[in-house]
Amino acid sequence: MIITVKILLNSFKFAFKTRRAWWYTATSRSRARFAKTILGSFWLGFSNLLSIGTLGIVYGTVFSVKDFSTYFIYLGFGLVIWNTISASIANSPQLFAYNSSNIKNLNLKPIFYTLEEWSFQLQTFFQSFILVLLAFIFLKFSLLTNIIIYSLIPFINLFIFIYWFPVIVCLISVRFNDIAQLVPIILQLCFLTSPILYMKESLGSLSWITNVNFIYQILDSLRMSIIEGSLNYQVSIFILIFNIIGLFFTVCLLDKEGKRLPFML
């Protein structure tokens, strides 16, 4: 127990001490992605709005939606949150492979590269989310107050989850390369079986699937807190506790496996 606490403290101390470095490298990646473009990172938001508009019209017609403005908001926030979660998980299997040269030659703990990837995903999320939010405020101004009052815990749950879960996937992928092939398939199945493009009621007797889908629970909790201005505190606190446990376990496992990484890549 004492050793575990010491590992956690050392890891969090290192993360705090190097925060400017991993945040800067993530920012550099974000800037490089849109180098020589006029709109820069605004393309993330515009591409999301274009996807939301197109999918909203198509699926709104397919599902005979009566209130398109409400459906656009429901679909929009669902897609933005899902894109962040799926991108974090989809990129994780190759994270250490991409940084193998640095891991072998630089005296940096592996947690540095996980924090860099995490901060990159955070920046991508905010660049998309803010522009989508500004567009939807014209349809429903209460979205802004809902975020301020009800969305703090769901946001924390999202941010913690997109760190520890992808890292777990990454560590497993180092030992089993098949995970890299399996992750996209699982993500696609998860997307199709989650009420993101459609309402939960459309699942009918299969709605129980959403109750065992932890990823969807995180997404739906945040989306509903923004749209409806309501929050199931019991569920949100349970998810928060689970996330914290997952975070602590991941940090300890990463510290343990980090010593072997140079010999496994």
CORKA-V78694 format. One record per pair of residues at least 4 apart in sequence whose C-alpha atoms are under 7 Angstrom apart, sorted by the first residue. I is the first residue (numbers start at 1). J is the second residue. D is the distance in Angstrom with one decimal. If there is no record, write none. Layout:
i=<I | I>
j=<J | J>
d=<D | D>
//
This chain:
i=<1 | 2 | 3 | 4 | 4 | 5 | 6 | 7 | 7 | 8 | 8 | 8 | 9 | 10 | 11 | 12 | 13 | 14 | 15 | 18 | 19 | 20 | 21 | 22 | 22 | 22 | 22 | 23 | 23 | 23 | 24 | 25 | 25 | 26 | 26 | 26 | 26 | 26 | 27 | 27 | 28 | 29 | 30 | 31 | 34 | 34 | 35 | 39 | 41 | 42 | 42 | 43 | 44 | 44 | 44 | 45 | 45 | 45 | 45 | 45 | 46 | 47 | 48 | 48 | 49 | 49 | 50 | 51 | 52 | 52 | 52 | 52 | 53 | 54 | 55 | 56 | 56 | 56 | 57 | 58 | 59 | 60 | 60 | 60 | 61 | 67 | 68 | 69 | 69 | 70 | 71 | 72 | 73 | 73 | 74 | 75 | 75 | 75 | 76 | 77 | 77 | 78 | 78 | 78 | 78 | 79 | 79 | 80 | 80 | 80 | 81 | 81 | 82 | 82 | 83 | 84 | 84 | 84 | 85 | 85 | 86 | 86 | 87 | 88 | 88 | 88 | 88 | 89 | 90 | 90 | 91 | 92 | 92 | 92 | 92 | 93 | 93 | 93 | 93 | 93 | 94 | 94 | 95 | 95 | 96 | 97 | 99 | 100 | 100 | 101 | 102 | 103 | 103 | 103 | 104 | 108 | 110 | 110 | 111 | 112 | 113 | 114 | 114 | 115 | 116 | 117 | 118 | 118 | 119 | 120 | 121 | 122 | 123 | 124 | 125 | 126 | 127 | 128 | 129 | 130 | 131 | 132 | 133 | 136 | 137 | 137 | 142 | 143 | 143 | 143 | 144 | 145 | 146 | 146 | 146 | 146 | 146 | 147 | 147 | 147 | 150 | 150 | 150 | 150 | 151 | 151 | 151 | 151 | 152 | 153 | 153 | 154 | 154 | 154 | 154 | 154 | 155 | 155 | 156 | 157 | 157 | 157 | 157 | 157 | 158 | 158 | 159 | 160 | 160 | 161 | 161 | 162 | 163 | 164 | 164 | 164 | 164 | 165 | 166 | 167 | 168 | 168 | 169 | 170 | 172 | 173 | 173 | 173 | 178 | 179 | 182 | 183 | 184 | 185 | 186 | 187 | 188 | 189 | 190 | 194 | 194 | 195 | 195 | 198 | 200 | 203 | 209 | 210 | 213 | 214 | 215 | 216 | 217 | 218 | 219 | 220 | 221 | 222 | 223 | 224 | 224 | 224 | 225 | 225 | 225 | 232 | 233 | 234 | 235 | 236 | 237 | 238 | 239 | 240 | 241 | 242 | 243 | 244 | 245 | 246 | 247 | 248 | 249 | 250 | 251 | 252 | 253 | 254 | 257 | 260 | 261>
j=<5 | 6 | 7 | 8 | 252 | 9 | 10 | 11 | 252 | 12 | 251 | 252 | 13 | 14 | 15 | 16 | 17 | 18 | 19 | 22 | 23 | 24 | 25 | 26 | 112 | 115 | 116 | 27 | 116 | 119 | 28 | 29 | 116 | 30 | 116 | 117 | 119 | 120 | 31 | 120 | 32 | 33 | 120 | 35 | 40 | 41 | 40 | 43 | 127 | 46 | 127 | 47 | 48 | 127 | 128 | 49 | 127 | 128 | 131 | 132 | 50 | 51 | 52 | 128 | 53 | 132 | 54 | 55 | 56 | 72 | 75 | 76 | 57 | 58 | 59 | 60 | 72 | 75 | 61 | 62 | 63 | 64 | 65 | 68 | 65 | 71 | 72 | 73 | 139 | 74 | 75 | 76 | 77 | 136 | 78 | 79 | 196 | 197 | 80 | 81 | 223 | 82 | 196 | 219 | 223 | 83 | 196 | 84 | 128 | 129 | 85 | 219 | 86 | 219 | 87 | 88 | 121 | 125 | 89 | 162 | 90 | 187 | 91 | 92 | 121 | 162 | 166 | 166 | 183 | 184 | 95 | 166 | 167 | 169 | 170 | 169 | 170 | 173 | 179 | 180 | 98 | 170 | 99 | 170 | 100 | 265 | 103 | 104 | 265 | 105 | 106 | 108 | 110 | 262 | 262 | 112 | 114 | 258 | 115 | 116 | 117 | 118 | 167 | 119 | 120 | 121 | 122 | 163 | 123 | 124 | 125 | 126 | 127 | 128 | 129 | 130 | 131 | 132 | 133 | 134 | 135 | 136 | 137 | 140 | 141 | 143 | 146 | 147 | 226 | 227 | 148 | 149 | 150 | 151 | 225 | 226 | 229 | 151 | 225 | 226 | 225 | 229 | 230 | 231 | 155 | 222 | 225 | 226 | 156 | 157 | 236 | 158 | 218 | 221 | 222 | 236 | 159 | 222 | 160 | 161 | 218 | 239 | 240 | 243 | 162 | 218 | 163 | 164 | 243 | 165 | 243 | 166 | 167 | 168 | 246 | 247 | 250 | 169 | 170 | 171 | 172 | 250 | 173 | 174 | 176 | 177 | 179 | 180 | 182 | 183 | 186 | 187 | 188 | 189 | 190 | 191 | 192 | 193 | 194 | 210 | 216 | 199 | 200 | 202 | 207 | 207 | 213 | 216 | 217 | 218 | 219 | 220 | 221 | 222 | 223 | 224 | 225 | 226 | 227 | 228 | 229 | 230 | 229 | 230 | 231 | 236 | 237 | 238 | 239 | 240 | 241 | 242 | 243 | 244 | 245 | 246 | 247 | 248 | 249 | 250 | 251 | 252 | 253 | 254 | 255 | 256 | 257 | 258 | 261 | 264 | 265>
d=<6.3 | 6.2 | 6.2 | 6.2 | 6.8 | 6.1 | 6.1 | 6.1 | 6.4 | 6.1 | 6.7 | 6.6 | 5.9 | 6.1 | 6.1 | 6.1 | 6.0 | 6.1 | 5.8 | 6.5 | 6.0 | 5.8 | 6.2 | 6.2 | 6.5 | 6.4 | 4.7 | 6.2 | 6.2 | 6.1 | 6.1 | 6.3 | 6.7 | 6.4 | 5.4 | 6.8 | 6.1 | 4.7 | 6.2 | 6.8 | 6.0 | 6.2 | 7.0 | 6.1 | 5.0 | 6.3 | 7.0 | 6.2 | 6.7 | 6.3 | 6.9 | 5.8 | 6.3 | 6.6 | 5.3 | 6.2 | 6.4 | 4.2 | 5.3 | 6.2 | 6.1 | 6.2 | 6.0 | 6.9 | 6.0 | 6.5 | 6.1 | 5.9 | 5.6 | 6.9 | 6.8 | 5.5 | 6.2 | 6.3 | 5.7 | 5.3 | 5.7 | 7.0 | 6.1 | 6.3 | 5.9 | 5.8 | 5.0 | 6.9 | 6.3 | 6.4 | 6.0 | 6.4 | 6.8 | 6.2 | 5.9 | 5.7 | 6.2 | 6.6 | 6.2 | 6.1 | 6.2 | 5.8 | 6.3 | 6.1 | 6.1 | 6.0 | 5.5 | 6.9 | 6.4 | 5.9 | 6.8 | 6.5 | 6.9 | 6.4 | 6.4 | 6.3 | 5.9 | 6.9 | 5.8 | 6.1 | 6.6 | 5.9 | 6.4 | 6.1 | 5.8 | 6.7 | 6.0 | 6.3 | 6.5 | 6.0 | 6.2 | 4.8 | 6.4 | 6.4 | 6.5 | 5.3 | 6.6 | 6.4 | 5.0 | 6.2 | 4.5 | 5.3 | 7.0 | 5.3 | 6.0 | 7.0 | 6.5 | 6.6 | 5.6 | 6.4 | 6.1 | 6.1 | 6.3 | 6.1 | 5.2 | 6.9 | 6.9 | 6.3 | 5.2 | 6.8 | 6.9 | 5.9 | 6.2 | 6.2 | 6.2 | 6.1 | 6.9 | 6.0 | 6.1 | 6.3 | 6.2 | 5.7 | 6.1 | 6.2 | 6.1 | 6.3 | 6.1 | 6.3 | 5.8 | 5.7 | 6.8 | 6.3 | 5.9 | 6.2 | 6.3 | 6.2 | 6.0 | 6.2 | 4.5 | 6.3 | 6.1 | 6.2 | 5.6 | 6.0 | 6.5 | 6.1 | 5.5 | 6.9 | 6.6 | 5.2 | 4.8 | 4.8 | 7.0 | 5.2 | 5.6 | 6.1 | 6.5 | 6.3 | 6.0 | 6.3 | 5.5 | 6.4 | 6.3 | 6.2 | 6.8 | 6.2 | 7.0 | 6.1 | 4.8 | 6.7 | 6.2 | 6.5 | 6.1 | 6.0 | 6.8 | 6.9 | 5.6 | 6.8 | 6.2 | 6.3 | 6.7 | 6.5 | 6.4 | 5.8 | 6.1 | 6.3 | 6.4 | 6.3 | 6.4 | 5.2 | 5.9 | 6.4 | 6.0 | 6.2 | 6.3 | 6.4 | 6.1 | 6.4 | 6.1 | 5.3 | 5.4 | 6.5 | 6.4 | 5.9 | 6.3 | 6.1 | 6.1 | 6.3 | 6.0 | 6.1 | 6.2 | 6.1 | 6.0 | 6.6 | 6.4 | 5.4 | 5.1 | 6.8 | 6.6 | 5.1 | 6.3 | 6.5 | 6.4 | 6.5 | 6.4 | 5.8 | 5.9 | 6.5 | 6.1 | 5.9 | 6.2 | 6.4 | 6.1 | 5.4 | 6.8 | 6.6 | 4.8 | 4.9 | 5.4 | 6.1 | 5.8 | 6.2 | 6.2 | 6.1 | 6.2 | 6.2 | 6.0 | 6.2 | 6.2 | 6.1 | 6.0 | 6.2 | 6.1 | 6.0 | 6.2 | 6.3 | 6.1 | 5.9 | 6.2 | 6.3 | 6.0 | 5.6 | 6.3 | 6.4 | 6.2>
//
